[in-house]
Each structure stands twice: as C-alpha cells, then as structure tokens.
Amino acid sequence: MDEKELVAVFDATDAVDALLYRSLLEEAGIDVEERFFEPDWFEGVRQDNLHSQLLVRASDAERAREFVTSFHDEAESGELLNDDAVDETD
C-alpha cells in the first residue's frame, strides 16, 4: 500500500490488541498496515503507552473505524462472552 493514502484507524497499546484488531479488519477484507512505535531493541518498554497504529487505505477508513468501534463496544458490554465457554463445574 502507498503510505500517502494510509489513515490510522486504531491505536494499539500492546501487541495483543494490535493482533486482535488487525485480524478483525483483515477478516472483513480490509488490508492493514501496522506502524510500530516500540523499537525491536527496546522490547517490552512502551513509548507513551502506544505500541503501534493500524493503518488502512483512506477509502476503507470509515468502514474500518465502524468495525473497530463495534467490536470495542461489544467487548466492553460483555456481549462477546460465550456462555458455553464457561465451565461452572469447577
């Protein structure tokens, strides 16, 4: 992708968030680039609590932001919890 047409749609505070949201966007058919703010040699130490940004084409930005917002809202509300995944026999 041409960097001139890329727009940031998500600021990831850690590698897990970056991977989760990147996967979500890619599954929706949106190409994603990741801009890292944590140098490899500085592994584990965050810069201003920002690990990376997820970037998409400007033409995909609105759709990507909708996916990110929707997923975040569902996660925060507990809607993503699967009752079948909880084993209450322990």
HTML snippet that shows the backbone in 3Dmol.js (N, CA, C, O; Angstrom):
<script src="https://3Dmol.org/build/3Dmol-min.js"></script>
<div id="view" style="width:600px;height:400px;position:relative"></div>
<script>
const pdb = `
ATOM      1  N   MET A   1       0.844  -1.180   0.000  1.00  0.00           N
ATOM      2  CA  MET A   1       0.000   0.000   0.000  1.00  0.00           C
ATOM      3  C   MET A   1       0.886   1.239   0.000  1.00  0.00           C
ATOM      4  O   MET A   1       1.965   1.251   0.592  1.00  0.00           O
ATOM      5  N   ASP A   2       0.420   2.251  -0.658  1.00  0.00           N
ATOM      6  CA  ASP A   2       1.125   3.520  -0.711  1.00  0.00           C
ATOM      7  C   ASP A   2       0.900   4.274   0.598  1.00  0.00           C
ATOM      8  O   ASP A   2      -0.243   4.517   0.983  1.00  0.00           O
ATOM      9  N   GLU A   3       1.990   4.648   1.288  1.00  0.00           N
ATOM     10  CA  GLU A   3       1.871   5.320   2.584  1.00  0.00           C
ATOM     11  C   GLU A   3       1.093   6.625   2.519  1.00  0.00           C
ATOM     12  O   GLU A   3       0.508   7.042   3.519  1.00  0.00           O
ATOM     13  N   LYS A   4       1.075   7.267   1.381  1.00  0.00           N
ATOM     14  CA  LYS A   4       0.374   8.542   1.241  1.00  0.00           C
ATOM     15  C   LYS A   4      -1.130   8.381   1.407  1.00  0.00           C
ATOM     16  O   LYS A   4      -1.814   9.325   1.804  1.00  0.00           O
ATOM     17  N   GLU A   5      -1.645   7.213   1.110  1.00  0.00           N
ATOM     18  CA  GLU A   5      -3.093   7.024   1.190  1.00  0.00           C
ATOM     19  C   GLU A   5      -3.520   6.297   2.462  1.00  0.00           C
ATOM     20  O   GLU A   5      -4.686   5.920   2.575  1.00  0.00           O
ATOM     21  N   LEU A   6      -2.623   6.087   3.419  1.00  0.00           N
ATOM     22  CA  LEU A   6      -2.945   5.361   4.643  1.00  0.00           C
ATOM     23  C   LEU A   6      -3.456   6.289   5.738  1.00  0.00           C
ATOM     24  O   LEU A   6      -2.986   7.415   5.902  1.00  0.00           O
ATOM     25  N   VAL A   7      -4.430   5.780   6.475  1.00  0.00           N
ATOM     26  CA  VAL A   7      -5.062   6.525   7.557  1.00  0.00           C
ATOM     27  C   VAL A   7      -5.061   5.641   8.799  1.00  0.00           C
ATOM     28  O   VAL A   7      -5.365   4.451   8.716  1.00  0.00           O
ATOM     29  N   ALA A   8      -4.719   6.218   9.953  1.00  0.00           N
ATOM     30  CA  ALA A   8      -4.744   5.469  11.213  1.00  0.00           C
ATOM     31  C   ALA A   8      -6.189   5.276  11.666  1.00  0.00           C
ATOM     32  O   ALA A   8      -6.973   6.225  11.699  1.00  0.00           O
ATOM     33  N   VAL A   9      -6.534   4.027  12.018  1.00  0.00           N
ATOM     34  CA  VAL A   9      -7.893   3.744  12.489  1.00  0.00           C
ATOM     35  C   VAL A   9      -7.911   3.136  13.890  1.00  0.00           C
ATOM     36  O   VAL A   9      -8.975   3.007  14.497  1.00  0.00           O
ATOM     37  N   PHE A  10      -6.731   2.760  14.408  1.00  0.00           N
ATOM     38  CA  PHE A  10      -6.692   2.172  15.745  1.00  0.00           C
ATOM     39  C   PHE A  10      -5.307   2.347  16.345  1.00  0.00           C
ATOM     40  O   PHE A  10      -4.299   2.070  15.696  1.00  0.00           O
ATOM     41  N   ASP A  11      -5.266   2.809  17.591  1.00  0.00           N
ATOM     42  CA  ASP A  11      -4.023   2.921  18.350  1.00  0.00           C
ATOM     43  C   ASP A  11      -3.962   1.759  19.325  1.00  0.00           C
ATOM     44  O   ASP A  11      -4.778   1.670  20.242  1.00  0.00           O
ATOM     45  N   ALA A  12      -3.005   0.873  19.132  1.00  0.00           N
ATOM     46  CA  ALA A  12      -2.871  -0.316  19.973  1.00  0.00           C
ATOM     47  C   ALA A  12      -1.881  -0.046  21.108  1.00  0.00           C
ATOM     48  O   ALA A  12      -0.775   0.442  20.879  1.00  0.00           O
ATOM     49  N   THR A  13      -2.293  -0.368  22.317  1.00  0.00           N
ATOM     50  CA  THR A  13      -1.412  -0.168  23.458  1.00  0.00           C
ATOM     51  C   THR A  13      -0.488  -1.349  23.696  1.00  0.00           C
ATOM     52  O   THR A  13       0.487  -1.238  24.440  1.00  0.00           O
ATOM     53  N   ASP A  14      -0.792  -2.490  23.062  1.00  0.00           N
ATOM     54  CA  ASP A  14       0.079  -3.652  23.192  1.00  0.00           C
ATOM     55  C   ASP A  14      -0.068  -4.551  21.966  1.00  0.00           C
ATOM     56  O   ASP A  14      -0.933  -4.334  21.117  1.00  0.00           O
ATOM     57  N   ALA A  15       0.788  -5.557  21.894  1.00  0.00           N
ATOM     58  CA  ALA A  15       0.808  -6.448  20.735  1.00  0.00           C
ATOM     59  C   ALA A  15      -0.474  -7.265  20.610  1.00  0.00           C
ATOM     60  O   ALA A  15      -0.900  -7.580  19.499  1.00  0.00           O
ATOM     61  N   VAL A  16      -1.089  -7.609  21.728  1.00  0.00           N
ATOM     62  CA  VAL A  16      -2.314  -8.409  21.700  1.00  0.00           C
ATOM     63  C   VAL A  16      -3.456  -7.614  21.069  1.00  0.00           C
ATOM     64  O   VAL A  16      -4.171  -8.127  20.208  1.00  0.00           O
ATOM     65  N   ASP A  17      -3.627  -6.361  21.497  1.00  0.00           N
ATOM     66  CA  ASP A  17      -4.655  -5.516  20.893  1.00  0.00           C
ATOM     67  C   ASP A  17      -4.407  -5.343  19.398  1.00  0.00           C
ATOM     68  O   ASP A  17      -5.331  -5.430  18.589  1.00  0.00           O
ATOM     69  N   ALA A  18      -3.161  -5.098  19.047  1.00  0.00           N
ATOM     70  CA  ALA A  18      -2.826  -4.897  17.636  1.00  0.00           C
ATOM     71  C   ALA A  18      -3.199  -6.131  16.817  1.00  0.00           C
ATOM     72  O   ALA A  18      -3.807  -6.011  15.753  1.00  0.00           O
ATOM     73  N   LEU A  19      -2.841  -7.304  17.306  1.00  0.00           N
ATOM     74  CA  LEU A  19      -3.137  -8.544  16.591  1.00  0.00           C
ATOM     75  C   LEU A  19      -4.637  -8.802  16.504  1.00  0.00           C
ATOM     76  O   LEU A  19      -5.142  -9.209  15.457  1.00  0.00           O
ATOM     77  N   LEU A  20      -5.339  -8.569  17.589  1.00  0.00           N
ATOM     78  CA  LEU A  20      -6.783  -8.795  17.628  1.00  0.00           C
ATOM     79  C   LEU A  20      -7.508  -7.912  16.613  1.00  0.00           C
ATOM     80  O   LEU A  20      -8.295  -8.405  15.805  1.00  0.00           O
ATOM     81  N   TYR A  21      -7.244  -6.628  16.659  1.00  0.00           N
ATOM     82  CA  TYR A  21      -7.943  -5.704  15.763  1.00  0.00           C
ATOM     83  C   TYR A  21      -7.461  -5.847  14.322  1.00  0.00           C
ATOM     84  O   TYR A  21      -8.246  -5.679  13.388  1.00  0.00           O
ATOM     85  N   ARG A  22      -6.189  -6.152  14.135  1.00  0.00           N
ATOM     86  CA  ARG A  22      -5.687  -6.385  12.777  1.00  0.00           C
ATOM     87  C   ARG A  22      -6.409  -7.578  12.160  1.00  0.00           C
ATOM     88  O   ARG A  22      -6.845  -7.523  11.009  1.00  0.00           O
ATOM     89  N   SER A  23      -6.532  -8.654  12.932  1.00  0.00           N
ATOM     90  CA  SER A  23      -7.220  -9.858  12.448  1.00  0.00           C
ATOM     91  C   SER A  23      -8.678  -9.561  12.118  1.00  0.00           C
ATOM     92  O   SER A  23      -9.195 -10.027  11.102  1.00  0.00           O
ATOM     93  N   LEU A  24      -9.342  -8.788  12.973  1.00  0.00           N
ATOM     94  CA  LEU A  24     -10.732  -8.413  12.750  1.00  0.00           C
ATOM     95  C   LEU A  24     -10.882  -7.689  11.420  1.00  0.00           C
ATOM     96  O   LEU A  24     -11.775  -8.002  10.632  1.00  0.00           O
ATOM     97  N   LEU A  25     -10.009  -6.726  11.174  1.00  0.00           N
ATOM     98  CA  LEU A  25     -10.097  -5.951   9.937  1.00  0.00           C
ATOM     99  C   LEU A  25      -9.759  -6.801   8.718  1.00  0.00           C
ATOM    100  O   LEU A  25     -10.421  -6.695   7.685  1.00  0.00           O
ATOM    101  N   GLU A  26      -8.738  -7.640   8.829  1.00  0.00           N
ATOM    102  CA  GLU A  26      -8.363  -8.486   7.697  1.00  0.00           C
ATOM    103  C   GLU A  26      -9.465  -9.486   7.362  1.00  0.00           C
ATOM    104  O   GLU A  26      -9.706  -9.770   6.189  1.00  0.00           O
ATOM    105  N   GLU A  27     -10.141 -10.025   8.385  1.00  0.00           N
ATOM    106  CA  GLU A  27     -11.256 -10.942   8.141  1.00  0.00           C
ATOM    107  C   GLU A  27     -12.404 -10.242   7.426  1.00  0.00           C
ATOM    108  O   GLU A  27     -13.183 -10.884   6.722  1.00  0.00           O
ATOM    109  N   ALA A  28     -12.511  -8.923   7.606  1.00  0.00           N
ATOM    110  CA  ALA A  28     -13.543  -8.139   6.932  1.00  0.00           C
ATOM    111  C   ALA A  28     -13.104  -7.749   5.523  1.00  0.00           C
ATOM    112  O   ALA A  28     -13.833  -7.056   4.812  1.00  0.00           O
ATOM    113  N   GLY A  29     -11.916  -8.192   5.121  1.00  0.00           N
ATOM    114  CA  GLY A  29     -11.431  -7.899   3.778  1.00  0.00           C
ATOM    115  C   GLY A  29     -10.735  -6.559   3.640  1.00  0.00           C
ATOM    116  O   GLY A  29     -10.576  -6.050   2.531  1.00  0.00           O
ATOM    117  N   ILE A  30     -10.320  -5.984   4.761  1.00  0.00           N
ATOM    118  CA  ILE A  30      -9.642  -4.684   4.756  1.00  0.00           C
ATOM    119  C   ILE A  30      -8.142  -4.911   4.922  1.00  0.00           C
ATOM    120  O   ILE A  30      -7.707  -5.529   5.894  1.00  0.00           O
ATOM    121  N   ASP A  31      -7.352  -4.410   3.973  1.00  0.00           N
ATOM    122  CA  ASP A  31      -5.894  -4.502   4.076  1.00  0.00           C
ATOM    123  C   ASP A  31      -5.410  -3.592   5.194  1.00  0.00           C
ATOM    124  O   ASP A  31      -5.873  -2.459   5.326  1.00  0.00           O
ATOM    125  N   VAL A  32      -4.477  -4.092   5.998  1.00  0.00           N
ATOM    126  CA  VAL A  32      -3.996  -3.354   7.160  1.00  0.00           C
ATOM    127  C   VAL A  32      -2.466  -3.311   7.154  1.00  0.00           C
ATOM    128  O   VAL A  32      -1.803  -4.309   6.871  1.00  0.00           O
ATOM    129  N   GLU A  33      -1.935  -2.159   7.466  1.00  0.00           N
ATOM    130  CA  GLU A  33      -0.501  -1.986   7.717  1.00  0.00           C
ATOM    131  C   GLU A  33      -0.370  -1.595   9.184  1.00  0.00           C
ATOM    132  O   GLU A  33      -1.252  -0.941   9.740  1.00  0.00           O
ATOM    133  N   GLU A  34       0.733  -1.999   9.805  1.00  0.00           N
ATOM    134  CA  GLU A  34       0.959  -1.646  11.197  1.00  0.00           C
ATOM    135  C   GLU A  34       2.209  -0.787  11.309  1.00  0.00           C
ATOM    136  O   GLU A  34       3.274  -1.149  10.807  1.00  0.00           O
ATOM    137  N   ARG A  35       2.067   0.347  11.968  1.00  0.00           N
ATOM    138  CA  ARG A  35       3.199   1.249  12.225  1.00  0.00           C
ATOM    139  C   ARG A  35       3.596   1.057  13.687  1.00  0.00           C
ATOM    140  O   ARG A  35       2.821   1.347  14.599  1.00  0.00           O
ATOM    141  N   PHE A  36       4.815   0.564  13.892  1.00  0.00           N
ATOM    142  CA  PHE A  36       5.291   0.264  15.247  1.00  0.00           C
ATOM    143  C   PHE A  36       5.947   1.475  15.890  1.00  0.00           C
ATOM    144  O   PHE A  36       6.646   2.249  15.237  1.00  0.00           O
ATOM    145  N   PHE A  37       5.703   1.619  17.186  1.00  0.00           N
ATOM    146  CA  PHE A  37       6.324   2.686  17.960  1.00  0.00           C
ATOM    147  C   PHE A  37       7.271   2.132  19.008  1.00  0.00           C
ATOM    148  O   PHE A  37       7.883   2.898  19.752  1.00  0.00           O
ATOM    149  N   GLU A  38       7.400   0.823  19.078  1.00  0.00           N
ATOM    150  CA  GLU A  38       8.273   0.164  20.037  1.00  0.00           C
ATOM    151  C   GLU A  38       9.423  -0.473  19.267  1.00  0.00           C
ATOM    152  O   GLU A  38       9.225  -1.505  18.625  1.00  0.00           O
ATOM    153  N   PRO A  39      10.611   0.107  19.312  1.00  0.00           N
ATOM    154  CA  PRO A  39      11.740  -0.475  18.575  1.00  0.00           C
ATOM    155  C   PRO A  39      12.036  -1.893  19.043  1.00  0.00           C
ATOM    156  O   PRO A  39      11.878  -2.198  20.225  1.00  0.00           O
ATOM    157  N   ASP A  40      12.464  -2.765  18.132  1.00  0.00           N
ATOM    158  CA  ASP A  40      12.769  -4.152  18.480  1.00  0.00           C
ATOM    159  C   ASP A  40      13.763  -4.251  19.632  1.00  0.00           C
ATOM    160  O   ASP A  40      13.619  -5.108  20.504  1.00  0.00           O
ATOM    161  N   TRP A  41      14.759  -3.389  19.641  1.00  0.00           N
ATOM    162  CA  TRP A  41      15.780  -3.450  20.676  1.00  0.00           C
ATOM    163  C   TRP A  41      15.277  -2.935  22.017  1.00  0.00           C
ATOM    164  O   TRP A  41      15.974  -3.070  23.023  1.00  0.00           O
ATOM    165  N   PHE A  42      14.100  -2.355  22.057  1.00  0.00           N
ATOM    166  CA  PHE A  42      13.517  -1.794  23.261  1.00  0.00           C
ATOM    167  C   PHE A  42      12.305  -2.611  23.684  1.00  0.00           C
ATOM    168  O   PHE A  42      11.382  -2.099  24.318  1.00  0.00           O
ATOM    169  N   GLU A  43      12.324  -3.887  23.323  1.00  0.00           N
ATOM    170  CA  GLU A  43      11.179  -4.773  23.521  1.00  0.00           C
ATOM    171  C   GLU A  43      10.673  -4.755  24.958  1.00  0.00           C
ATOM    172  O   GLU A  43      11.450  -4.854  25.908  1.00  0.00           O
ATOM    173  N   GLY A  44       9.376  -4.627  25.096  1.00  0.00           N
ATOM    174  CA  GLY A  44       8.746  -4.670  26.398  1.00  0.00           C
ATOM    175  C   GLY A  44       8.597  -3.320  27.069  1.00  0.00           C
ATOM    176  O   GLY A  44       7.868  -3.207  28.054  1.00  0.00           O
ATOM    177  N   VAL A  45       9.259  -2.301  26.571  1.00  0.00           N
ATOM    178  CA  VAL A  45       9.141  -0.969  27.157  1.00  0.00           C
ATOM    179  C   VAL A  45       8.313  -0.116  26.214  1.00  0.00           C
ATOM    180  O   VAL A  45       8.704   0.106  25.069  1.00  0.00           O
ATOM    181  N   ARG A  46       7.199   0.350  26.677  1.00  0.00           N
ATOM    182  CA  ARG A  46       6.297   1.115  25.824  1.00  0.00           C
ATOM    183  C   ARG A  46       6.697   2.582  25.763  1.00  0.00           C
ATOM    184  O   ARG A  46       7.224   3.143  26.724  1.00  0.00           O
ATOM    185  N   GLN A  47       6.441   3.174  24.637  1.00  0.00           N
ATOM    186  CA  GLN A  47       6.648   4.594  24.442  1.00  0.00           C
ATOM    187  C   GLN A  47       5.293   5.281  24.537  1.00  0.00           C
ATOM    188  O   GLN A  47       4.442   5.090  23.667  1.00  0.00           O
ATOM    189  N   ASP A  48       5.082   6.072  25.574  1.00  0.00           N
ATOM    190  CA  ASP A  48       3.816   6.803  25.733  1.00  0.00           C
ATOM    191  C   ASP A  48       2.593   5.891  25.644  1.00  0.00           C
ATOM    192  O   ASP A  48       1.556   6.290  25.114  1.00  0.00           O
ATOM    193  N   ASN A  49       2.714   4.674  26.160  1.00  0.00           N
ATOM    194  CA  ASN A  49       1.609   3.707  26.167  1.00  0.00           C
ATOM    195  C   ASN A  49       1.049   3.424  24.780  1.00  0.00           C
ATOM    196  O   ASN A  49      -0.136   3.118  24.646  1.00  0.00           O
ATOM    197  N   LEU A  50       1.872   3.521  23.761  1.00  0.00           N
ATOM    198  CA  LEU A  50       1.426   3.240  22.410  1.00  0.00           C
ATOM    199  C   LEU A  50       2.378   2.244  21.766  1.00  0.00           C
ATOM    200  O   LEU A  50       3.555   2.542  21.563  1.00  0.00           O
ATOM    201  N   HIS A  51       1.870   1.069  21.448  1.00  0.00           N
ATOM    202  CA  HIS A  51       2.665   0.030  20.818  1.00  0.00           C
ATOM    203  C   HIS A  51       2.746   0.248  19.312  1.00  0.00           C
ATOM    204  O   HIS A  51       3.823   0.212  18.717  1.00  0.00           O
ATOM    205  N   SER A  52       1.574   0.475  18.711  1.00  0.00           N
ATOM    206  CA  SER A  52       1.523   0.636  17.261  1.00  0.00           C
ATOM    207  C   SER A  52       0.196   1.257  16.846  1.00  0.00           C
ATOM    208  O   SER A  52      -0.725   1.411  17.649  1.00  0.00           O
ATOM    209  N   GLN A  53       0.130   1.603  15.580  1.00  0.00           N
ATOM    210  CA  GLN A  53      -1.116   2.072  14.982  1.00  0.00           C
ATOM    211  C   GLN A  53      -1.446   1.157  13.819  1.00  0.00           C
ATOM    212  O   GLN A  53      -0.559   0.695  13.101  1.00  0.00           O
ATOM    213  N   LEU A  54      -2.737   0.902  13.641  1.00  0.00           N
ATOM    214  CA  LEU A  54      -3.191   0.155  12.482  1.00  0.00           C
ATOM    215  C   LEU A  54      -3.650   1.164  11.435  1.00  0.00           C
ATOM    216  O   LEU A  54      -4.443   2.062  11.717  1.00  0.00           O
ATOM    217  N   LEU A  55      -3.135   0.995  10.228  1.00  0.00           N
ATOM    218  CA  LEU A  55      -3.401   1.907   9.125  1.00  0.00           C
ATOM    219  C   LEU A  55      -4.115   1.176   8.007  1.00  0.00           C
ATOM    220  O   LEU A  55      -3.809   0.019   7.717  1.00  0.00           O
ATOM    221  N   VAL A  56      -5.060   1.846   7.382  1.00  0.00           N
ATOM    222  CA  VAL A  56      -5.786   1.295   6.237  1.00  0.00           C
ATOM    223  C   VAL A  56      -5.843   2.350   5.138  1.00  0.00           C
ATOM    224  O   VAL A  56      -5.530   3.519   5.363  1.00  0.00           O
ATOM    225  N   ARG A  57      -6.242   1.924   3.966  1.00  0.00           N
ATOM    226  CA  ARG A  57      -6.436   2.888   2.876  1.00  0.00           C
ATOM    227  C   ARG A  57      -7.510   3.890   3.276  1.00  0.00           C
ATOM    228  O   ARG A  57      -8.462   3.548   3.979  1.00  0.00           O
ATOM    229  N   ALA A  58      -7.350   5.122   2.825  1.00  0.00           N
ATOM    230  CA  ALA A  58      -8.330   6.161   3.140  1.00  0.00           C
ATOM    231  C   ALA A  58      -9.731   5.742   2.706  1.00  0.00           C
ATOM    232  O   ALA A  58     -10.712   6.062   3.378  1.00  0.00           O
ATOM    233  N   SER A  59      -9.827   5.036   1.595  1.00  0.00           N
ATOM    234  CA  SER A  59     -11.138   4.601   1.089  1.00  0.00           C
ATOM    235  C   SER A  59     -11.796   3.555   1.989  1.00  0.00           C
ATOM    236  O   SER A  59     -13.010   3.366   1.923  1.00  0.00           O
ATOM    237  N   ASP A  60     -11.008   2.869   2.833  1.00  0.00           N
ATOM    238  CA  ASP A  60     -11.537   1.858   3.757  1.00  0.00           C
ATOM    239  C   ASP A  60     -11.674   2.378   5.184  1.00  0.00           C
ATOM    240  O   ASP A  60     -12.178   1.665   6.053  1.00  0.00           O
ATOM    241  N   ALA A  61     -11.238   3.600   5.435  1.00  0.00           N
ATOM    242  CA  ALA A  61     -11.140   4.105   6.809  1.00  0.00           C
ATOM    243  C   ALA A  61     -12.475   4.136   7.546  1.00  0.00           C
ATOM    244  O   ALA A  61     -12.550   3.709   8.698  1.00  0.00           O
ATOM    245  N   GLU A  62     -13.511   4.627   6.913  1.00  0.00           N
ATOM    246  CA  GLU A  62     -14.807   4.725   7.594  1.00  0.00           C
ATOM    247  C   GLU A  62     -15.317   3.341   7.984  1.00  0.00           C
ATOM    248  O   GLU A  62     -15.765   3.131   9.112  1.00  0.00           O
ATOM    249  N   ARG A  63     -15.247   2.414   7.056  1.00  0.00           N
ATOM    250  CA  ARG A  63     -15.693   1.039   7.324  1.00  0.00           C
ATOM    251  C   ARG A  63     -14.848   0.403   8.423  1.00  0.00           C
ATOM    252  O   ARG A  63     -15.376  -0.273   9.306  1.00  0.00           O
ATOM    253  N   ALA A  64     -13.540   0.620   8.366  1.00  0.00           N
ATOM    254  CA  ALA A  64     -12.642   0.051   9.369  1.00  0.00           C
ATOM    255  C   ALA A  64     -12.949   0.609  10.753  1.00  0.00           C
ATOM    256  O   ALA A  64     -12.980  -0.138  11.732  1.00  0.00           O
ATOM    257  N   ARG A  65     -13.171   1.897  10.837  1.00  0.00           N
ATOM    258  CA  ARG A  65     -13.498   2.510  12.134  1.00  0.00           C
ATOM    259  C   ARG A  65     -14.813   1.965  12.685  1.00  0.00           C
ATOM    260  O   ARG A  65     -14.957   1.799  13.896  1.00  0.00           O
ATOM    261  N   GLU A  66     -15.766   1.688  11.807  1.00  0.00           N
ATOM    262  CA  GLU A  66     -17.039   1.104  12.254  1.00  0.00           C
ATOM    263  C   GLU A  66     -16.807  -0.278  12.860  1.00  0.00           C
ATOM    264  O   GLU A  66     -17.380  -0.599  13.901  1.00  0.00           O
ATOM    265  N   PHE A  67     -15.973  -1.100  12.219  1.00  0.00           N
ATOM    266  CA  PHE A  67     -15.648  -2.421  12.760  1.00  0.00           C
ATOM    267  C   PHE A  67     -14.959  -2.294  14.109  1.00  0.00           C
ATOM    268  O   PHE A  67     -15.313  -2.995  15.056  1.00  0.00           O
ATOM    269  N   VAL A  68     -13.982  -1.410  14.202  1.00  0.00           N
ATOM    270  CA  VAL A  68     -13.229  -1.224  15.440  1.00  0.00           C
ATOM    271  C   VAL A  68     -14.157  -0.762  16.561  1.00  0.00           C
ATOM    272  O   VAL A  68     -14.121  -1.310  17.662  1.00  0.00           O
ATOM    273  N   THR A  69     -14.978   0.231  16.288  1.00  0.00           N
ATOM    274  CA  THR A  69     -15.891   0.762  17.301  1.00  0.00           C
ATOM    275  C   THR A  69     -16.910  -0.279  17.731  1.00  0.00           C
ATOM    276  O   THR A  69     -17.170  -0.440  18.923  1.00  0.00           O
ATOM    277  N   SER A  70     -17.484  -0.983  16.777  1.00  0.00           N
ATOM    278  CA  SER A  70     -18.484  -2.001  17.082  1.00  0.00           C
ATOM    279  C   SER A  70     -17.886  -3.117  17.939  1.00  0.00           C
ATOM    280  O   SER A  70     -18.488  -3.531  18.930  1.00  0.00           O
ATOM    281  N   PHE A  71     -16.713  -3.598  17.559  1.00  0.00           N
ATOM    282  CA  PHE A  71     -16.064  -4.671  18.318  1.00  0.00           C
ATOM    283  C   PHE A  71     -15.721  -4.193  19.725  1.00  0.00           C
ATOM    284  O   PHE A  71     -15.964  -4.903  20.701  1.00  0.00           O
ATOM    285  N   HIS A  72     -15.162  -2.998  19.830  1.00  0.00           N
ATOM    286  CA  HIS A  72     -14.803  -2.449  21.140  1.00  0.00           C
ATOM    287  C   HIS A  72     -16.033  -2.321  22.031  1.00  0.00           C
ATOM    288  O   HIS A  72     -15.993  -2.699  23.202  1.00  0.00           O
ATOM    289  N   ASP A  73     -17.124  -1.792  21.485  1.00  0.00           N
ATOM    290  CA  ASP A  73     -18.350  -1.621  22.259  1.00  0.00           C
ATOM    291  C   ASP A  73     -18.912  -2.963  22.724  1.00  0.00           C
ATOM    292  O   ASP A  73     -19.360  -3.086  23.864  1.00  0.00           O
ATOM    293  N   GLU A  74     -18.891  -3.967  21.848  1.00  0.00           N
ATOM    294  CA  GLU A  74     -19.385  -5.294  22.218  1.00  0.00           C
ATOM    295  C   GLU A  74     -18.511  -5.922  23.299  1.00  0.00           C
ATOM    296  O   GLU A  74     -19.021  -6.563  24.218  1.00  0.00           O
ATOM    297  N   ALA A  75     -17.207  -5.742  23.192  1.00  0.00           N
ATOM    298  CA  ALA A  75     -16.289  -6.293  24.192  1.00  0.00           C
ATOM    299  C   ALA A  75     -16.503  -5.625  25.545  1.00  0.00           C
ATOM    300  O   ALA A  75     -16.528  -6.298  26.575  1.00  0.00           O
ATOM    301  N   GLU A  76     -16.656  -4.310  25.547  1.00  0.00           N
ATOM    302  CA  GLU A  76     -16.857  -3.569  26.789  1.00  0.00           C
ATOM    303  C   GLU A  76     -18.181  -3.922  27.464  1.00  0.00           C
ATOM    304  O   GLU A  76     -18.267  -3.929  28.692  1.00  0.00           O
ATOM    305  N   SER A  77     -19.201  -4.213  26.677  1.00  0.00           N
ATOM    306  CA  SER A  77     -20.515  -4.517  27.242  1.00  0.00           C
ATOM    307  C   SER A  77     -20.649  -5.971  27.682  1.00  0.00           C
ATOM    308  O   SER A  77     -21.622  -6.331  28.345  1.00  0.00           O
ATOM    309  N   GLY A  78     -19.684  -6.803  27.318  1.00  0.00           N
ATOM    310  CA  GLY A  78     -19.745  -8.216  27.672  1.00  0.00           C
ATOM    311  C   GLY A  78     -20.475  -9.064  26.658  1.00  0.00           C
ATOM    312  O   GLY A  78     -20.647 -10.264  26.874  1.00  0.00           O
ATOM    313  N   GLU A  79     -20.912  -8.476  25.551  1.00  0.00           N
ATOM    314  CA  GLU A  79     -21.653  -9.212  24.531  1.00  0.00           C
ATOM    315  C   GLU A  79     -20.821 -10.310  23.870  1.00  0.00           C
ATOM    316  O   GLU A  79     -21.379 -11.256  23.314  1.00  0.00           O
ATOM    317  N   LEU A  80     -19.499 -10.194  23.926  1.00  0.00           N
ATOM    318  CA  LEU A  80     -18.656 -11.180  23.262  1.00  0.00           C
ATOM    319  C   LEU A  80     -18.442 -12.432  24.094  1.00  0.00           C
ATOM    320  O   LEU A  80     -17.903 -13.423  23.601  1.00  0.00           O
ATOM    321  N   LEU A  81     -18.867 -12.394  25.369  1.00  0.00           N
ATOM    322  CA  LEU A  81     -18.706 -13.561  26.218  1.00  0.00           C
ATOM    323  C   LEU A  81     -19.625 -14.678  25.745  1.00  0.00           C
ATOM    324  O   LEU A  81     -20.801 -14.453  25.456  1.00  0.00           O
ATOM    325  N   ASN A  82     -19.080 -15.869  25.671  1.00  0.00           N
ATOM    326  CA  ASN A  82     -19.840 -17.029  25.231  1.00  0.00           C
ATOM    327  C   ASN A  82     -20.183 -17.852  26.462  1.00  0.00           C
ATOM    328  O   ASN A  82     -19.284 -18.365  27.128  1.00  0.00           O
ATOM    329  N   ASP A  83     -21.473 -17.989  26.777  1.00  0.00           N
ATOM    330  CA  ASP A  83     -21.899 -18.742  27.958  1.00  0.00           C
ATOM    331  C   ASP A  83     -21.424 -20.184  27.914  1.00  0.00           C
ATOM    332  O   ASP A  83     -21.157 -20.767  28.965  1.00  0.00           O
ATOM    333  N   ASP A  84     -21.310 -20.776  26.736  1.00  0.00           N
ATOM    334  CA  ASP A  84     -20.877 -22.162  26.592  1.00  0.00           C
ATOM    335  C   ASP A  84     -19.407 -22.343  26.930  1.00  0.00           C
ATOM    336  O   ASP A  84     -18.976 -23.456  27.232  1.00  0.00           O
ATOM    337  N   ALA A  85     -18.628 -21.262  26.884  1.00  0.00           N
ATOM    338  CA  ALA A  85     -17.194 -21.351  27.136  1.00  0.00           C
ATOM    339  C   ALA A  85     -16.894 -21.398  28.637  1.00  0.00           C
ATOM    340  O   ALA A  85     -15.777 -21.739  29.026  1.00  0.00           O
ATOM    341  N   VAL A  86     -17.865 -21.063  29.479  1.00  0.00           N
ATOM    342  CA  VAL A  86     -17.661 -21.037  30.914  1.00  0.00           C
ATOM    343  C   VAL A  86     -18.071 -22.376  31.495  1.00  0.00           C
ATOM    344  O   VAL A  86     -19.213 -22.809  31.336  1.00  0.00           O
ATOM    345  N   ASP A  87     -17.128 -23.036  32.174  1.00  0.00           N
ATOM    346  CA  ASP A  87     -17.401 -24.313  32.819  1.00  0.00           C
ATOM    347  C   ASP A  87     -17.641 -24.060  34.296  1.00  0.00           C
ATOM    348  O   ASP A  87     -16.704 -23.791  35.047  1.00  0.00           O
ATOM    349  N   GLU A  88     -18.900 -24.146  34.711  1.00  0.00           N
ATOM    350  CA  GLU A  88     -19.250 -23.830  36.086  1.00  0.00           C
ATOM    351  C   GLU A  88     -19.127 -25.030  37.002  1.00  0.00           C
ATOM    352  O   GLU A  88     -19.530 -24.930  38.161  1.00  0.00           O
ATOM    353  N   THR A  89     -18.597 -26.154  36.558  1.00  0.00           N
ATOM    354  CA  THR A  89     -18.462 -27.346  37.390  1.00  0.00           C
ATOM    355  C   THR A  89     -17.218 -27.321  38.233  1.00  0.00           C
ATOM    356  O   THR A  89     -17.052 -28.182  39.098  1.00  0.00           O
ATOM    357  N   ASP A  90     -16.321 -26.351  38.014  1.00  0.00           N
ATOM    358  CA  ASP A  90     -15.080 -26.285  38.799  1.00  0.00           C
ATOM    359  C   ASP A  90     -15.310 -25.775  40.186  1.00  0.00           C
ATOM    360  O   ASP A  90     -14.365 -25.662  40.966  1.00  0.00           O
TER     361      ASP A  90
END
`;
const viewer = $3Dmol.createViewer("view");
viewer.addModel(pdb, "pdb");
viewer.setStyle({}, {cartoon: {color: "spectrum"}});
viewer.zoomTo();
viewer.render();
</script>
